[in-house]
Amino acid sequence: DSICMTHRFFKRRLHAGSPPFSHIALTLLVAGLAAHLGLALNAPLPWMIGPLLASAALAMSGGPATSRTPFRNAGQWVIAVALGLYFTPQVVALIVRLSVGGAARA
């Protein structure tokens, strides 16, 4: 019986703070439209900058810009991998050389 009570407690706690699906769907819709707008405008990184600016504007205007933690974690992982692909040994060497050179001139 105590195991069932514990299970119900954690199940309730897990779903208690979840935002409504409609808020998540609206945020994803706004982000997707912003990405397509960025593509149409030939903006740099339209699939990252467009949704970032649109969801920030939605949140600052008081709109229901929400996400669930697994979605946010997955998005951060995708961005980290995409940025990490540019860090070749040559780029790291250049960063070290510029940072050491910049520190020596300061």
Buried (B, 14 or more C-beta within 10 A) or exposed (E): EEEEEEEEEEEEEEEEEEEEEEBBEBBBEBBBEBBEBBEEEEBEEBBBBBBBBBBEEBEEEEBBBBBEEEEEEEBEEEEEEEEEEEEEEEEEEEEEEEEEEEEEEE
